Amino acid sequence: MDELDRRLIALLRADGRTPAAALAKALKVSRGTVQNRIDRLVASGVVLGFTVRLHPEADRGRIGAILCIAVEGRRAPEVMKALRGFPEIEAVHMTNGRWDMVAQISAPDLAAFSRMLDEVRMIEGIGASETSLLLETYRF
């Protein structure tokens, strides 16, 4: 990846539906160059797909949280496999420091959130956890 690829990806992150012609104009390259770059980034696996970002009002009422997890010993693969089974868990990040994993949570309501937490805490290999509710989000 070079600087042009990085700038192209930044524009696509802001709006993945931007037409190739508009991207080309913003990047000061030809439309064909933009399309070839996108095709190459997708074919090489750098870009895994294009997605939808919802307006915060569309998610109003959902419970968002960050779940920090300490894993016992070398049980991270088992814990990760178990976490994949929860639709409320949007992503899991491996990290350093006090916590081994940080999970992004989105649940439809408090009852579903509570049930999910109860089940996660029962996963073999989780030594400790700490949950923080997301009160407000700012996107940059």
PyMOL commands that place a pseudoatom at each C-alpha (Angstrom):
pseudoatom trace, name=CA, resn=MET, resi=1, chain=A, elem=C, hetatm=0, pos=[0.000, 0.000, 0.000]
pseudoatom trace, name=CA, resn=ASP, resi=2, chain=A, elem=C, hetatm=0, pos=[1.248, 3.434, -0.854]
pseudoatom trace, name=CA, resn=GLU, resi=3, chain=A, elem=C, hetatm=0, pos=[0.093, 6.943, 0.090]
pseudoatom trace, name=CA, resn=LEU, resi=4, chain=A, elem=C, hetatm=0, pos=[-2.551, 7.020, -2.673]
pseudoatom trace, name=CA, resn=ASP, resi=5, chain=A, elem=C, hetatm=0, pos=[-4.065, 3.766, -1.373]
pseudoatom trace, name=CA, resn=ARG, resi=6, chain=A, elem=C, hetatm=0, pos=[-4.163, 5.208, 2.161]
pseudoatom trace, name=CA, resn=ARG, resi=7, chain=A, elem=C, hetatm=0, pos=[-5.888, 8.395, 0.964]
pseudoatom trace, name=CA, resn=LEU, resi=8, chain=A, elem=C, hetatm=0, pos=[-8.362, 6.330, -1.084]
pseudoatom trace, name=CA, resn=ILE, resi=9, chain=A, elem=C, hetatm=0, pos=[-9.166, 4.132, 1.930]
pseudoatom trace, name=CA, resn=ALA, resi=10, chain=A, elem=C, hetatm=0, pos=[-9.683, 7.237, 4.103]
pseudoatom trace, name=CA, resn=LEU, resi=11, chain=A, elem=C, hetatm=0, pos=[-12.213, 8.591, 1.602]
pseudoatom trace, name=CA, resn=LEU, resi=12, chain=A, elem=C, hetatm=0, pos=[-13.997, 5.227, 1.428]
pseudoatom trace, name=CA, resn=ARG, resi=13, chain=A, elem=C, hetatm=0, pos=[-14.142, 5.031, 5.232]
pseudoatom trace, name=CA, resn=ALA, resi=14, chain=A, elem=C, hetatm=0, pos=[-15.866, 8.409, 5.284]
pseudoatom trace, name=CA, resn=ASP, resi=15, chain=A, elem=C, hetatm=0, pos=[-18.388, 7.288, 2.641]
pseudoatom trace, name=CA, resn=GLY, resi=16, chain=A, elem=C, hetatm=0, pos=[-18.067, 3.882, 0.994]
pseudoatom trace, name=CA, resn=ARG, resi=17, chain=A, elem=C, hetatm=0, pos=[-20.694, 4.859, -1.590]
pseudoatom trace, name=CA, resn=THR, resi=18, chain=A, elem=C, hetatm=0, pos=[-18.710, 7.728, -3.070]
pseudoatom trace, name=CA, resn=PRO, resi=19, chain=A, elem=C, hetatm=0, pos=[-18.664, 7.314, -6.859]
pseudoatom trace, name=CA, resn=ALA, resi=20, chain=A, elem=C, hetatm=0, pos=[-15.304, 6.463, -8.428]
pseudoatom trace, name=CA, resn=ALA, resi=21, chain=A, elem=C, hetatm=0, pos=[-15.415, 9.707, -10.429]
pseudoatom trace, name=CA, resn=ALA, resi=22, chain=A, elem=C, hetatm=0, pos=[-15.748, 11.770, -7.232]
pseudoatom trace, name=CA, resn=LEU, resi=23, chain=A, elem=C, hetatm=0, pos=[-12.939, 9.792, -5.585]
pseudoatom trace, name=CA, resn=ALA, resi=24, chain=A, elem=C, hetatm=0, pos=[-10.751, 10.374, -8.643]
pseudoatom trace, name=CA, resn=LYS, resi=25, chain=A, elem=C, hetatm=0, pos=[-11.406, 14.109, -8.532]
pseudoatom trace, name=CA, resn=ALA, resi=26, chain=A, elem=C, hetatm=0, pos=[-10.593, 14.307, -4.808]
pseudoatom trace, name=CA, resn=LEU, resi=27, chain=A, elem=C, hetatm=0, pos=[-7.387, 12.292, -5.313]
pseudoatom trace, name=CA, resn=LYS, resi=28, chain=A, elem=C, hetatm=0, pos=[-6.435, 14.096, -8.559]
pseudoatom trace, name=CA, resn=VAL, resi=29, chain=A, elem=C, hetatm=0, pos=[-6.103, 10.834, -10.520]
pseudoatom trace, name=CA, resn=SER, resi=30, chain=A, elem=C, hetatm=0, pos=[-8.138, 9.192, -13.260]
pseudoatom trace, name=CA, resn=ARG, resi=31, chain=A, elem=C, hetatm=0, pos=[-11.343, 7.273, -12.601]
pseudoatom trace, name=CA, resn=GLY, resi=32, chain=A, elem=C, hetatm=0, pos=[-9.656, 4.157, -14.026]
pseudoatom trace, name=CA, resn=THR, resi=33, chain=A, elem=C, hetatm=0, pos=[-6.804, 4.506, -11.528]
pseudoatom trace, name=CA, resn=VAL, resi=34, chain=A, elem=C, hetatm=0, pos=[-9.298, 4.672, -8.661]
pseudoatom trace, name=CA, resn=GLN, resi=35, chain=A, elem=C, hetatm=0, pos=[-11.235, 1.656, -9.927]
pseudoatom trace, name=CA, resn=ASN, resi=36, chain=A, elem=C, hetatm=0, pos=[-8.036, -0.352, -10.464]
pseudoatom trace, name=CA, resn=ARG, resi=37, chain=A, elem=C, hetatm=0, pos=[-6.829, 0.535, -6.968]
pseudoatom trace, name=CA, resn=ILE, resi=38, chain=A, elem=C, hetatm=0, pos=[-10.132, -0.481, -5.392]
pseudoatom trace, name=CA, resn=ASP, resi=39, chain=A, elem=C, hetatm=0, pos=[-10.172, -3.746, -7.344]
pseudoatom trace, name=CA, resn=ARG, resi=40, chain=A, elem=C, hetatm=0, pos=[-6.583, -4.503, -6.277]
pseudoatom trace, name=CA, resn=LEU, resi=41, chain=A, elem=C, hetatm=0, pos=[-7.261, -3.661, -2.617]
pseudoatom trace, name=CA, resn=VAL, resi=42, chain=A, elem=C, hetatm=0, pos=[-10.289, -5.974, -2.614]
pseudoatom trace, name=CA, resn=ALA, resi=43, chain=A, elem=C, hetatm=0, pos=[-8.531, -8.801, -4.509]
pseudoatom trace, name=CA, resn=SER, resi=44, chain=A, elem=C, hetatm=0, pos=[-5.515, -8.677, -2.170]
pseudoatom trace, name=CA, resn=GLY, resi=45, chain=A, elem=C, hetatm=0, pos=[-7.724, -8.812, 0.920]
pseudoatom trace, name=CA, resn=VAL, resi=46, chain=A, elem=C, hetatm=0, pos=[-6.724, -5.384, 2.221]
pseudoatom trace, name=CA, resn=VAL, resi=47, chain=A, elem=C, hetatm=0, pos=[-10.329, -4.230, 1.796]
pseudoatom trace, name=CA, resn=LEU, resi=48, chain=A, elem=C, hetatm=0, pos=[-12.626, -6.960, 3.077]
pseudoatom trace, name=CA, resn=GLY, resi=49, chain=A, elem=C, hetatm=0, pos=[-15.869, -5.319, 2.063]
pseudoatom trace, name=CA, resn=PHE, resi=50, chain=A, elem=C, hetatm=0, pos=[-18.021, -2.250, 2.223]
pseudoatom trace, name=CA, resn=THR, resi=51, chain=A, elem=C, hetatm=0, pos=[-20.493, -1.658, 4.993]
pseudoatom trace, name=CA, resn=VAL, resi=52, chain=A, elem=C, hetatm=0, pos=[-23.245, 0.606, 6.237]
pseudoatom trace, name=CA, resn=ARG, resi=53, chain=A, elem=C, hetatm=0, pos=[-22.788, 3.118, 9.029]
pseudoatom trace, name=CA, resn=LEU, resi=54, chain=A, elem=C, hetatm=0, pos=[-26.023, 3.981, 10.778]
pseudoatom trace, name=CA, resn=HIS, resi=55, chain=A, elem=C, hetatm=0, pos=[-27.003, 7.396, 12.049]
pseudoatom trace, name=CA, resn=PRO, resi=56, chain=A, elem=C, hetatm=0, pos=[-26.845, 7.388, 15.868]
pseudoatom trace, name=CA, resn=GLU, resi=57, chain=A, elem=C, hetatm=0, pos=[-30.622, 7.904, 16.016]
pseudoatom trace, name=CA, resn=ALA, resi=58, chain=A, elem=C, hetatm=0, pos=[-31.138, 4.611, 14.156]
pseudoatom trace, name=CA, resn=ASP, resi=59, chain=A, elem=C, hetatm=0, pos=[-29.421, 2.761, 17.005]
pseudoatom trace, name=CA, resn=ARG, resi=60, chain=A, elem=C, hetatm=0, pos=[-31.198, 4.702, 19.719]
pseudoatom trace, name=CA, resn=GLY, resi=61, chain=A, elem=C, hetatm=0, pos=[-32.262, 2.433, 22.542]
pseudoatom trace, name=CA, resn=ARG, resi=62, chain=A, elem=C, hetatm=0, pos=[-29.525, -0.170, 21.974]
pseudoatom trace, name=CA, resn=ILE, resi=63, chain=A, elem=C, hetatm=0, pos=[-27.120, -0.816, 24.812]
pseudoatom trace, name=CA, resn=GLY, resi=64, chain=A, elem=C, hetatm=0, pos=[-23.483, -0.311, 23.886]
pseudoatom trace, name=CA, resn=ALA, resi=65, chain=A, elem=C, hetatm=0, pos=[-20.633, -1.414, 26.094]
pseudoatom trace, name=CA, resn=ILE, resi=66, chain=A, elem=C, hetatm=0, pos=[-17.009, -2.397, 26.265]
pseudoatom trace, name=CA, resn=LEU, resi=67, chain=A, elem=C, hetatm=0, pos=[-16.268, -5.693, 28.003]
pseudoatom trace, name=CA, resn=CYS, resi=68, chain=A, elem=C, hetatm=0, pos=[-12.681, -6.134, 29.228]
pseudoatom trace, name=CA, resn=ILE, resi=69, chain=A, elem=C, hetatm=0, pos=[-11.651, -9.760, 29.746]
pseudoatom trace, name=CA, resn=ALA, resi=70, chain=A, elem=C, hetatm=0, pos=[-8.743, -11.378, 31.576]
pseudoatom trace, name=CA, resn=VAL, resi=71, chain=A, elem=C, hetatm=0, pos=[-8.003, -14.847, 30.202]
pseudoatom trace, name=CA, resn=GLU, resi=72, chain=A, elem=C, hetatm=0, pos=[-6.622, -17.650, 32.376]
pseudoatom trace, name=CA, resn=GLY, resi=73, chain=A, elem=C, hetatm=0, pos=[-3.336, -19.081, 31.134]
pseudoatom trace, name=CA, resn=ARG, resi=74, chain=A, elem=C, hetatm=0, pos=[-3.254, -19.908, 27.434]
pseudoatom trace, name=CA, resn=ARG, resi=75, chain=A, elem=C, hetatm=0, pos=[-6.992, -20.282, 26.979]
pseudoatom trace, name=CA, resn=ALA, resi=76, chain=A, elem=C, hetatm=0, pos=[-7.450, -17.320, 24.635]
pseudoatom trace, name=CA, resn=PRO, resi=77, chain=A, elem=C, hetatm=0, pos=[-8.337, -19.497, 21.597]
pseudoatom trace, name=CA, resn=GLU, resi=78, chain=A, elem=C, hetatm=0, pos=[-11.085, -21.291, 23.585]
pseudoatom trace, name=CA, resn=VAL, resi=79, chain=A, elem=C, hetatm=0, pos=[-12.444, -18.028, 24.951]
pseudoatom trace, name=CA, resn=MET, resi=80, chain=A, elem=C, hetatm=0, pos=[-12.406, -16.404, 21.501]
pseudoatom trace, name=CA, resn=LYS, resi=81, chain=A, elem=C, hetatm=0, pos=[-14.268, -19.378, 20.021]
pseudoatom trace, name=CA, resn=ALA, resi=82, chain=A, elem=C, hetatm=0, pos=[-16.949, -19.132, 22.726]
pseudoatom trace, name=CA, resn=LEU, resi=83, chain=A, elem=C, hetatm=0, pos=[-17.334, -15.358, 22.268]
pseudoatom trace, name=CA, resn=ARG, resi=84, chain=A, elem=C, hetatm=0, pos=[-18.048, -15.817, 18.548]
pseudoatom trace, name=CA, resn=GLY, resi=85, chain=A, elem=C, hetatm=0, pos=[-21.376, -17.383, 19.470]
pseudoatom trace, name=CA, resn=PHE, resi=86, chain=A, elem=C, hetatm=0, pos=[-22.841, -14.164, 20.869]
pseudoatom trace, name=CA, resn=PRO, resi=87, chain=A, elem=C, hetatm=0, pos=[-24.658, -11.937, 18.371]
pseudoatom trace, name=CA, resn=GLU, resi=88, chain=A, elem=C, hetatm=0, pos=[-24.297, -9.000, 20.787]
pseudoatom trace, name=CA, resn=ILE, resi=89, chain=A, elem=C, hetatm=0, pos=[-20.499, -9.095, 20.452]
pseudoatom trace, name=CA, resn=GLU, resi=90, chain=A, elem=C, hetatm=0, pos=[-19.556, -7.023, 17.420]
pseudoatom trace, name=CA, resn=ALA, resi=91, chain=A, elem=C, hetatm=0, pos=[-15.767, -7.304, 17.691]
pseudoatom trace, name=CA, resn=VAL, resi=92, chain=A, elem=C, hetatm=0, pos=[-13.053, -8.588, 19.995]
pseudoatom trace, name=CA, resn=HIS, resi=93, chain=A, elem=C, hetatm=0, pos=[-9.663, -6.897, 20.261]
pseudoatom trace, name=CA, resn=MET, resi=94, chain=A, elem=C, hetatm=0, pos=[-6.585, -8.578, 21.714]
pseudoatom trace, name=CA, resn=THR, resi=95, chain=A, elem=C, hetatm=0, pos=[-4.721, -6.123, 23.909]
pseudoatom trace, name=CA, resn=ASN, resi=96, chain=A, elem=C, hetatm=0, pos=[-1.933, -5.788, 26.422]
pseudoatom trace, name=CA, resn=GLY, resi=97, chain=A, elem=C, hetatm=0, pos=[-1.909, -4.614, 30.007]
pseudoatom trace, name=CA, resn=ARG, resi=98, chain=A, elem=C, hetatm=0, pos=[-4.402, -5.657, 32.637]
pseudoatom trace, name=CA, resn=TRP, resi=99, chain=A, elem=C, hetatm=0, pos=[-6.915, -7.064, 30.127]
pseudoatom trace, name=CA, resn=ASP, resi=100, chain=A, elem=C, hetatm=0, pos=[-6.219, -9.651, 27.438]
pseudoatom trace, name=CA, resn=MET, resi=101, chain=A, elem=C, hetatm=0, pos=[-9.300, -8.961, 25.328]
pseudoatom trace, name=CA, resn=VAL, resi=102, chain=A, elem=C, hetatm=0, pos=[-11.698, -6.070, 24.844]
pseudoatom trace, name=CA, resn=ALA, resi=103, chain=A, elem=C, hetatm=0, pos=[-15.101, -6.876, 23.330]
pseudoatom trace, name=CA, resn=GLN, resi=104, chain=A, elem=C, hetatm=0, pos=[-17.437, -4.353, 21.715]
pseudoatom trace, name=CA, resn=ILE, resi=105, chain=A, elem=C, hetatm=0, pos=[-21.027, -5.052, 22.724]
pseudoatom trace, name=CA, resn=SER, resi=106, chain=A, elem=C, hetatm=0, pos=[-24.348, -3.932, 21.252]
pseudoatom trace, name=CA, resn=ALA, resi=107, chain=A, elem=C, hetatm=0, pos=[-27.519, -5.371, 22.766]
pseudoatom trace, name=CA, resn=PRO, resi=108, chain=A, elem=C, hetatm=0, pos=[-31.150, -4.528, 21.964]
pseudoatom trace, name=CA, resn=ASP, resi=109, chain=A, elem=C, hetatm=0, pos=[-32.060, -3.805, 25.587]
pseudoatom trace, name=CA, resn=LEU, resi=110, chain=A, elem=C, hetatm=0, pos=[-30.850, -4.128, 29.188]
pseudoatom trace, name=CA, resn=ALA, resi=111, chain=A, elem=C, hetatm=0, pos=[-32.427, -7.552, 29.700]
pseudoatom trace, name=CA, resn=ALA, resi=112, chain=A, elem=C, hetatm=0, pos=[-30.586, -9.030, 26.684]
pseudoatom trace, name=CA, resn=PHE, resi=113, chain=A, elem=C, hetatm=0, pos=[-27.400, -7.264, 27.762]
pseudoatom trace, name=CA, resn=SER, resi=114, chain=A, elem=C, hetatm=0, pos=[-27.659, -8.739, 31.269]
pseudoatom trace, name=CA, resn=ARG, resi=115, chain=A, elem=C, hetatm=0, pos=[-28.317, -12.271, 29.946]
pseudoatom trace, name=CA, resn=MET, resi=116, chain=A, elem=C, hetatm=0, pos=[-25.342, -12.023, 27.608]
pseudoatom trace, name=CA, resn=LEU, resi=117, chain=A, elem=C, hetatm=0, pos=[-23.057, -10.870, 30.449]
pseudoatom trace, name=CA, resn=ASP, resi=118, chain=A, elem=C, hetatm=0, pos=[-24.220, -13.726, 32.669]
pseudoatom trace, name=CA, resn=GLU, resi=119, chain=A, elem=C, hetatm=0, pos=[-23.410, -16.240, 29.922]
pseudoatom trace, name=CA, resn=VAL, resi=120, chain=A, elem=C, hetatm=0, pos=[-20.049, -14.695, 29.041]
pseudoatom trace, name=CA, resn=ARG, resi=121, chain=A, elem=C, hetatm=0, pos=[-18.942, -14.782, 32.672]
pseudoatom trace, name=CA, resn=MET, resi=122, chain=A, elem=C, hetatm=0, pos=[-19.546, -18.551, 32.704]
pseudoatom trace, name=CA, resn=ILE, resi=123, chain=A, elem=C, hetatm=0, pos=[-17.118, -19.220, 29.823]
pseudoatom trace, name=CA, resn=GLU, resi=124, chain=A, elem=C, hetatm=0, pos=[-14.286, -21.513, 30.900]
pseudoatom trace, name=CA, resn=GLY, resi=125, chain=A, elem=C, hetatm=0, pos=[-11.013, -19.607, 30.773]
pseudoatom trace, name=CA, resn=ILE, resi=126, chain=A, elem=C, hetatm=0, pos=[-12.318, -16.174, 31.702]
pseudoatom trace, name=CA, resn=GLY, resi=127, chain=A, elem=C, hetatm=0, pos=[-10.650, -15.208, 34.963]
pseudoatom trace, name=CA, resn=ALA, resi=128, chain=A, elem=C, hetatm=0, pos=[-12.116, -11.740, 35.381]
pseudoatom trace, name=CA, resn=SER, resi=129, chain=A, elem=C, hetatm=0, pos=[-14.065, -9.142, 33.453]
pseudoatom trace, name=CA, resn=GLU, resi=130, chain=A, elem=C, hetatm=0, pos=[-15.082, -5.522, 33.701]
pseudoatom trace, name=CA, resn=THR, resi=131, chain=A, elem=C, hetatm=0, pos=[-17.855, -3.864, 31.741]
pseudoatom trace, name=CA, resn=SER, resi=132, chain=A, elem=C, hetatm=0, pos=[-18.335, -0.194, 30.916]
pseudoatom trace, name=CA, resn=LEU, resi=133, chain=A, elem=C, hetatm=0, pos=[-21.532, 1.084, 29.331]
pseudoatom trace, name=CA, resn=LEU, resi=134, chain=A, elem=C, hetatm=0, pos=[-21.069, 3.486, 26.436]
pseudoatom trace, name=CA, resn=LEU, resi=135, chain=A, elem=C, hetatm=0, pos=[-23.052, 6.599, 27.247]
pseudoatom trace, name=CA, resn=GLU, resi=136, chain=A, elem=C, hetatm=0, pos=[-22.212, 8.710, 24.228]
pseudoatom trace, name=CA, resn=THR, resi=137, chain=A, elem=C, hetatm=0, pos=[-20.137, 8.135, 21.073]
pseudoatom trace, name=CA, resn=TYR, resi=138, chain=A, elem=C, hetatm=0, pos=[-18.249, 10.660, 18.947]
pseudoatom trace, name=CA, resn=ARG, resi=139, chain=A, elem=C, hetatm=0, pos=[-17.092, 9.553, 15.503]
pseudoatom trace, name=CA, resn=PHE, resi=140, chain=A, elem=C, hetatm=0, pos=[-14.165, 11.225, 13.798]
for i in range(1, 140): cmd.bond("trace and resi %d" % i, "trace and resi %d" % (i + 1))
show_as sticks, trace
zoom trace
